[in-house]
Amino acid sequence: MSWFSILPASISFIETWIIRIFILLGVIAIGPWLLLIVYDMVLYLFRTATYEIPYIGGRARNRPRPRAPSLSERPSGKPRSFSLTVPGVPTAVEAAEETVEGLKKRIERTGHKWTGSEVIDDE
């Protein structure tokens, strides 16, 4: 570290500890994701390898060959539909139409006539 250090040699241990802290933070951030990916790969390889084993494997029990999950179709074979709307939550157009209908009903209850663009007072 002495060639690239901006600190004097007597306190270069500070740089060493800063490097160690950042490496630890990197392991804490990346480690769990890396473990999950490795676990998923090992599980997939294990299931693929045990498919061929007689009496206990998937082929002996007439099960389909293990496949990696697909983003475009469900396990049942039906295609997935991707949408930005949330079920049960109205879109902006639906909410506006609902508001207009509510206002029309309120005007009709008060005894006014609705002609579409203006309100005519009955009195």
N, CA, C and O of each residue as an XYZ file, in Angstrom:
492
protein
N       0.812     -1.203      0.000
C       0.000      0.000      0.000
C       0.850      1.260      0.000
O       0.328      2.343     -0.268
N       2.123      1.159      0.286
C       2.935      2.359      0.451
C       3.100      3.139     -0.851
O       3.300      4.352     -0.804
N       3.024      2.489     -2.007
C       3.190      3.206     -3.267
C       1.994      4.099     -3.579
O       2.160      5.176     -4.150
N       0.775      3.657     -3.206
C      -0.429      4.388     -3.577
C      -1.064      5.128     -2.411
O      -2.133      5.715     -2.580
N      -0.468      5.123     -1.274
C      -1.062      5.726     -0.086
C      -0.874      7.232     -0.088
O       0.168      7.741     -0.501
N      -1.904      7.945      0.381
C      -1.785      9.392      0.524
C      -1.467      9.769      1.973
O      -1.253     10.938      2.295
N      -1.443      8.766      2.824
C      -1.162      8.999      4.237
C       0.304      8.689      4.541
O       0.936      7.921      3.816
N       0.840      9.273      5.594
C       2.202      8.912      5.996
C       2.277      7.450      6.437
O       1.270      6.857      6.823
N       3.456      6.889      6.377
C       3.648      5.467      6.713
C       3.257      5.159      8.148
O       2.855      4.033      8.444
N       3.365      6.132      9.050
C       3.077      5.873     10.457
C       1.585      5.655     10.718
O       1.231      5.006     11.703
N       0.695      6.183      9.856
C      -0.743      5.987     10.076
C      -1.424      5.308      8.878
O      -2.616      5.508      8.648
N      -0.692      4.533      8.142
C      -1.274      3.839      6.991
C      -2.228      2.723      7.420
O      -2.959      2.193      6.583
N      -2.237      2.358      8.694
C      -3.165      1.329      9.174
C      -4.620      1.802      9.033
O      -5.522      0.968      8.952
N      -4.867      3.113      9.002
C      -6.224      3.631      8.823
C      -6.757      3.218      7.451
O      -7.903      2.789      7.319
N      -5.911      3.354      6.443
C      -6.301      2.944      5.094
C      -6.604      1.447      5.044
O      -7.553      1.021      4.386
N      -5.810      0.671      5.729
C      -6.016     -0.776      5.750
C      -7.366     -1.105      6.372
O      -8.082     -1.962      5.855
N      -7.729     -0.453      7.458
C      -9.009     -0.728      8.112
C     -10.188     -0.234      7.276
O     -11.248     -0.860      7.277
N     -10.020      0.866      6.572
C     -11.087      1.336      5.691
C     -11.335      0.331      4.568
O     -12.483      0.059      4.215
N     -10.258     -0.217      4.008
C     -10.392     -1.240      2.960
C     -11.114     -2.462      3.503
O     -11.999     -3.006      2.843
N     -10.739     -2.898      4.709
C     -11.379     -4.072      5.313
C     -12.863     -3.831      5.579
O     -13.679     -4.732      5.384
N     -13.219     -2.627      6.021
C     -14.626     -2.314      6.282
C     -15.435     -2.363      4.985
O     -16.541     -2.901      4.965
N     -14.887     -1.802      3.899
C     -15.619     -1.819      2.632
C     -15.733     -3.226      2.060
O     -16.748     -3.556      1.447
N     -14.730     -4.048      2.246
C     -14.834     -5.440      1.803
C     -15.912     -6.162      2.609
O     -16.692     -6.927      2.042
N     -15.969     -5.933      3.916
C     -17.000     -6.538      4.758
C     -18.389     -6.075      4.332
O     -19.307     -6.890      4.246
N     -18.560     -4.787      4.066
C     -19.855     -4.278      3.611
C     -20.253     -4.893      2.266
O     -21.427     -5.188      2.045
N     -19.292     -5.087      1.378
C     -19.573     -5.736      0.093
C     -20.025     -7.175      0.272
O     -20.952     -7.628     -0.398
N     -19.367     -7.895      1.179
C     -19.758     -9.289      1.444
C     -21.146     -9.342      2.062
O     -21.937    -10.224      1.728
N     -21.453     -8.411      2.957
C     -22.777     -8.379      3.584
C     -23.856     -8.087      2.546
O     -24.946     -8.655      2.620
N     -23.576     -7.216      1.586
C     -24.574     -6.859      0.573
C     -24.727     -7.932     -0.499
O     -25.850     -8.234     -0.902
N     -23.636     -8.509     -0.967
C     -23.675     -9.445     -2.090
C     -23.816    -10.896     -1.629
O     -24.370    -11.721     -2.355
N     -23.326    -11.211     -0.445
C     -23.289    -12.580      0.042
C     -24.612    -13.317      0.019
O     -24.679    -14.405     -0.554
N     -25.685    -12.774      0.620
C     -26.956    -13.507      0.623
C     -27.494    -13.794     -0.780
O     -28.021    -14.878     -1.028
N     -27.367    -12.844     -1.688
C     -27.832    -13.074     -3.056
C     -27.001    -14.147     -3.735
O     -27.538    -14.993     -4.450
N     -25.717    -14.118     -3.520
C     -24.847    -15.130     -4.101
C     -25.177    -16.515     -3.548
O     -25.200    -17.494     -4.294
N     -25.435    -16.597     -2.237
C     -25.808    -17.884     -1.638
C     -27.126    -18.404     -2.216
O     -27.248    -19.599     -2.485
N     -28.101    -17.534     -2.410
C     -29.374    -17.970     -2.986
C     -29.207    -18.471     -4.418
O     -29.829    -19.461     -4.803
N     -28.391    -17.812     -5.192
C     -28.167    -18.243     -6.578
C     -27.452    -19.585     -6.606
O     -27.818    -20.466     -7.384
N     -26.435    -19.750     -5.762
C     -25.710    -21.030     -5.702
C     -26.644    -22.136     -5.229
O     -26.630    -23.235     -5.783
N     -27.471    -21.853     -4.191
C     -28.433    -22.849     -3.696
C     -29.400    -23.263     -4.803
O     -29.676    -24.451     -4.965
N     -29.914    -22.307     -5.562
C     -30.852    -22.603     -6.633
C     -30.197    -23.463     -7.707
O     -30.814    -24.398     -8.217
N     -28.952    -23.152     -8.052
C     -28.244    -23.952     -9.061
C     -28.001    -25.374     -8.565
O     -28.196    -26.330     -9.316
N     -27.579    -25.527     -7.310
C     -27.326    -26.864     -6.755
C     -28.620    -27.664     -6.694
O     -28.624    -28.846     -7.036
N     -29.719    -27.044     -6.266
C     -31.000    -27.743     -6.202
C     -31.444    -28.196     -7.596
O     -31.907    -29.324     -7.766
N     -31.303    -27.320     -8.585
C     -31.680    -27.685     -9.946
C     -30.830    -28.839    -10.461
O     -31.360    -29.780    -11.052
N     -29.518    -28.781    -10.244
C     -28.642    -29.873    -10.687
C     -28.976    -31.173     -9.964
O     -28.955    -32.238    -10.581
N     -29.282    -31.110     -8.676
C     -29.643    -32.305     -7.908
C     -30.932    -32.915     -8.450
O     -31.012    -34.128     -8.644
N     -31.941    -32.079     -8.695
C     -33.214    -32.598     -9.206
C     -33.049    -33.177    -10.602
O     -33.678    -34.182    -10.934
N     -32.219    -32.563    -11.415
C     -31.985    -33.082    -12.763
C     -31.240    -34.416    -12.709
O     -31.537    -35.328    -13.479
N     -30.273    -34.527    -11.798
C     -29.492    -35.770    -11.692
C     -30.327    -36.912    -11.124
O     -30.183    -38.054    -11.559
N     -31.193    -36.622    -10.168
C     -31.982    -37.699     -9.548
C     -33.187    -38.091    -10.388
O     -33.872    -39.059    -10.058
N     -33.461    -37.373    -11.454
C     -34.582    -37.723    -12.322
C     -34.393    -39.100    -12.924
O     -35.371    -39.822    -13.116
N     -33.163    -39.483    -13.228
C     -32.879    -40.736    -13.920
C     -32.775    -41.943    -12.982
O     -32.744    -43.074    -13.466
N     -32.721    -41.747    -11.669
C     -32.522    -42.863    -10.738
C     -33.786    -43.734    -10.689
O     -34.882    -43.215    -10.481
N     -33.640    -45.055    -10.879
C     -34.813    -45.934    -10.861
C     -35.476    -45.981     -9.478
O     -34.804    -45.833     -8.457
N     -36.753    -46.180     -9.452
C     -37.610    -46.338     -8.274
C     -37.836    -45.054     -7.472
O     -38.906    -44.889     -6.886
N     -36.879    -44.157     -7.429
C     -37.106    -42.933     -6.651
C     -37.102    -41.690     -7.529
O     -37.572    -40.635     -7.102
N     -36.590    -41.793     -8.723
C     -36.486    -40.625     -9.596
C     -37.815    -40.251    -10.223
O     -38.795    -40.990    -10.125
N     -37.838    -39.111    -10.860
C     -39.063    -38.618    -11.475
C     -39.535    -39.455    -12.639
O     -40.739    -39.582    -12.862
N     -38.610    -40.029    -13.385
C     -39.002    -40.843    -14.529
C     -39.740    -42.101    -14.067
O     -40.679    -42.542    -14.730
N     -39.327    -42.681    -12.937
C     -39.977    -43.880    -12.418
C     -41.392    -43.572    -11.952
O     -42.242    -44.462    -11.942
N     -41.662    -42.330    -11.567
C     -42.990    -41.947    -11.088
C     -43.787    -41.169    -12.136
O     -44.778    -40.517    -11.808
N     -43.351    -41.239    -13.399
C     -44.026    -40.593    -14.522
C     -44.201    -39.085    -14.323
O     -45.248    -38.528    -14.653
N     -43.203    -38.451    -13.800
C     -43.230    -36.989    -13.632
C     -42.473    -36.340    -14.787
O     -41.573    -36.949    -15.367
N     -42.843    -35.094    -15.120
C     -42.112    -34.427    -16.210
C     -40.693    -34.059    -15.795
O     -40.393    -33.898    -14.612
N     -39.850    -33.932    -16.775
C     -38.459    -33.565    -16.537
C     -38.396    -32.174    -15.911
O     -39.129    -31.282    -16.338
N     -37.531    -31.962    -14.898
C     -37.452    -30.638    -14.280
C     -36.967    -29.579    -15.258
O     -36.028    -29.808    -16.021
N     -37.614    -28.418    -15.230
C     -37.243    -27.307    -16.103
C     -37.038    -26.058    -15.263
O     -37.610    -25.911    -14.183
N     -36.225    -25.179    -15.772
C     -36.063    -23.882    -15.119
C     -37.348    -23.089    -15.320
O     -38.002    -23.231    -16.353
N     -37.725    -22.246    -14.341
C     -38.964    -21.482    -14.480
C     -38.919    -20.518    -15.659
O     -37.862    -20.000    -16.018
N     -40.076    -20.293    -16.248
C     -40.192    -19.403    -17.401
C     -40.913    -18.134    -16.984
O     -41.844    -18.176    -16.180
N     -40.481    -17.009    -17.531
C     -41.157    -15.748    -17.240
C     -42.369    -15.528    -18.135
O     -43.221    -14.692    -17.832
N     -42.453    -16.271    -19.232
C     -43.537    -16.029    -20.181
C     -44.705    -16.991    -20.027
O     -45.794    -16.697    -20.518
N     -44.519    -18.140    -19.357
C     -45.649    -19.042    -19.174
C     -45.631    -19.651    -17.786
O     -44.579    -19.800    -17.164
N     -46.814    -19.999    -17.316
C     -46.977    -20.595    -15.991
C     -46.643    -22.079    -16.064
O     -46.559    -22.636    -17.159
N     -46.449    -22.735    -14.905
C     -46.189    -24.178    -14.929
C     -47.322    -24.970    -15.569
O     -47.085    -26.058    -16.093
N     -48.548    -24.449    -15.538
C     -49.676    -25.151    -16.154
C     -49.660    -25.045    -17.675
O     -50.392    -25.773    -18.347
N     -48.837    -24.149    -18.234
C     -48.751    -23.987    -19.673
C     -49.450    -22.747    -20.183
O     -49.254    -22.350    -21.332
N     -50.277    -22.122    -19.330
C     -50.975    -20.907    -19.747
C     -49.993    -19.746    -19.809
O     -49.090    -19.660    -18.977
N     -50.150    -18.853    -20.779
C     -49.239    -17.699    -20.854
C     -49.522    -16.709    -19.723
O     -50.667    -16.531    -19.305
N     -48.474    -16.080    -19.247
C     -48.632    -15.060    -18.214
C     -49.050    -13.759    -18.878
O     -48.651    -13.469    -20.006
N     -49.857    -12.978    -18.171
C     -50.232    -11.668    -18.683
C     -49.624    -10.617    -17.763
O     -49.872    -10.609    -16.557
N     -48.831     -9.740    -18.346
C     -48.181     -8.695    -17.582
C     -48.970     -7.409    -17.745
O     -49.332     -7.024    -18.857
N     -49.230     -6.754    -16.634
C     -50.015     -5.536    -16.669
C     -49.501     -4.604    -15.586
O     -49.004     -5.044    -14.550
N     -49.629     -3.319    -15.842
C     -49.219     -2.338    -14.849
C     -50.345     -1.988    -13.894
O     -50.123     -1.275    -12.916
N     -51.555     -2.479    -14.159
C     -52.673     -2.196    -13.275
C     -52.748     -3.253    -12.184
O     -52.372     -4.408    -12.384
N     -53.238     -2.833    -11.036
C     -53.397     -3.735     -9.895
C     -54.854     -4.169     -9.853
O     -55.739     -3.320     -9.960
N     -55.136     -5.464     -9.699
C     -56.525     -5.903     -9.658
C     -57.260     -5.257     -8.481
O     -56.743     -5.210     -7.365
N     -58.463     -4.763     -8.745
C     -59.259     -4.151     -7.686
C     -59.037     -2.661     -7.526
O     -59.823     -1.997     -6.851
N     -57.996     -2.119     -8.120
C     -57.717     -0.691     -8.034
C     -58.101     -0.066     -9.371
O     -57.562     -0.451    -10.409
N     -59.033      0.899     -9.360
C     -59.479      1.473    -10.636
C     -58.392      2.317    -11.289
O     -57.568      2.935    -10.615
N     -58.412      2.327    -12.622
C     -57.483      3.184    -13.357
C     -57.974      4.628    -13.276
O     -59.058      4.885    -12.751
N     -57.197      5.555    -13.783
C     -57.560      6.966    -13.714
C     -58.845      7.242    -14.489
O     -59.679      8.028    -14.038
N     -59.017      6.606    -15.650
C     -60.215      6.817    -16.462
C     -61.444      6.277    -15.729
O     -62.482      6.938    -15.680
N     -61.324      5.078    -15.161
C     -62.453      4.505    -14.432
C     -62.817      5.354    -13.232
O     -64.000      5.546    -12.952
N     -61.831      5.867    -12.518
C     -62.095      6.707    -11.356
C     -62.778      8.002    -11.772
O     -63.686      8.470    -11.086
N     -62.351      8.586    -12.893
C     -62.978      9.817    -13.374
C     -64.424      9.561    -13.797
O     -65.305     10.364    -13.489
N     -64.682      8.452    -14.499
C     -66.047      8.121    -14.900
C     -66.933      7.896    -13.687
O     -68.092      8.312    -13.676
N     -66.403      7.250    -12.679
C     -67.159      7.007    -11.455
C     -67.494      8.322    -10.756
O     -68.593      8.476    -10.222
N     -66.573      9.255    -10.754
C     -66.807     10.559    -10.149
C     -67.885     11.318    -10.906
O     -68.756     11.934    -10.291
N     -67.836     11.282    -12.246
C     -68.842     11.968    -13.055
C     -70.221     11.378    -12.808
O     -71.199     12.112    -12.673
N     -70.300     10.042    -12.748
C     -71.590      9.399    -12.481
C     -72.121      9.804    -11.112
O     -73.318     10.049    -10.960
N     -71.250      9.877    -10.121
C     -71.673     10.300     -8.783
C     -72.181     11.725     -8.778
O     -73.164     12.034     -8.104
N     -71.518     12.599     -9.529
C     -71.968     13.992     -9.603
C     -73.315     14.090    -10.304
O     -74.166     14.878     -9.891
N     -73.528     13.294    -11.370
C     -74.815     13.298    -12.064
C     -75.937     12.868    -11.128
O     -77.008     13.474    -11.117
N     -75.689     11.816    -10.338
C     -76.699     11.338     -9.400
C     -76.997     12.390     -8.343
O     -78.151     12.553     -7.946
N     -75.982     13.103     -7.884
C     -76.176     14.130     -6.872
C     -77.019     15.280     -7.427
O     -77.881     15.814     -6.730
N     -76.765     15.660     -8.690
C     -77.536     16.734     -9.318
C     -78.991     16.308     -9.480
O     -79.899     17.108     -9.250
N     -79.224     15.046     -9.878
C     -80.587     14.546    -10.046
C     -81.327     14.507     -8.719
O     -82.535     14.746     -8.701
N     -80.661     14.218     -7.612
C     -81.299     14.172     -6.296
C     -81.721     15.552     -5.824
O     -82.715     15.680     -5.109
N     -80.993     16.578     -6.207
C     -81.319     17.921     -5.738
C     -82.432     18.558     -6.547
O     -82.853     19.662     -6.201
N     -82.933     17.936     -7.601
C     -84.064     18.460     -8.352
C     -83.675     19.262     -9.568
O     -84.539     19.925    -10.142
N     -82.452     19.242     -9.987
C     -82.014     19.957    -11.175
C     -82.042     19.014    -12.375
O     -81.958     17.796    -12.216
N     -82.159     19.577    -13.564
C     -82.138     18.778    -14.788
C     -80.734     18.814    -15.371
O     -80.059     19.843    -15.346
N     -80.318     17.694    -15.884
C     -78.983     17.568    -16.481
C     -79.161     17.451    -17.981
O     -79.830     16.533    -18.456
N     -78.566     18.375    -18.740
C     -78.678     18.332    -20.199
C     -77.390     17.873    -20.850
O     -77.301     17.833    -22.077
N     -76.423     17.536    -20.081
C     -75.162     17.047    -20.641
C     -74.035     18.021    -20.438
O     -72.928     17.613    -20.087
N     -74.283     19.303    -20.648
C     -73.202     20.253    -20.493
C     -73.553     21.363    -19.515
O     -72.677     22.126    -19.108
N     -74.814     21.464    -19.134
C     -75.211     22.536    -18.214
C     -76.315     22.027    -17.299
O     -76.995     21.044    -17.594
N     -76.468     22.709    -16.210
C     -77.497     22.360    -15.241
C     -78.573     23.429    -15.322
O     -78.280     24.622    -15.246
N     -79.831     22.993    -15.478
C     -80.962     23.905    -15.544
C     -81.720     23.783    -14.236
O     -82.093     22.683    -13.828
N     -81.946     24.894    -13.587
C     -82.666     24.908    -12.311
C     -84.168     24.821    -12.575
O     -84.697     25.573    -13.393
N     -84.865     23.897    -11.879
C     -86.303     23.723    -12.071
C     -87.110     24.864    -11.467
O     -88.236     25.097    -11.906
N     -86.614     25.545    -10.534
C     -87.384     26.539     -9.804
C     -87.642     27.783    -10.553
O     -88.284     28.695    -10.033
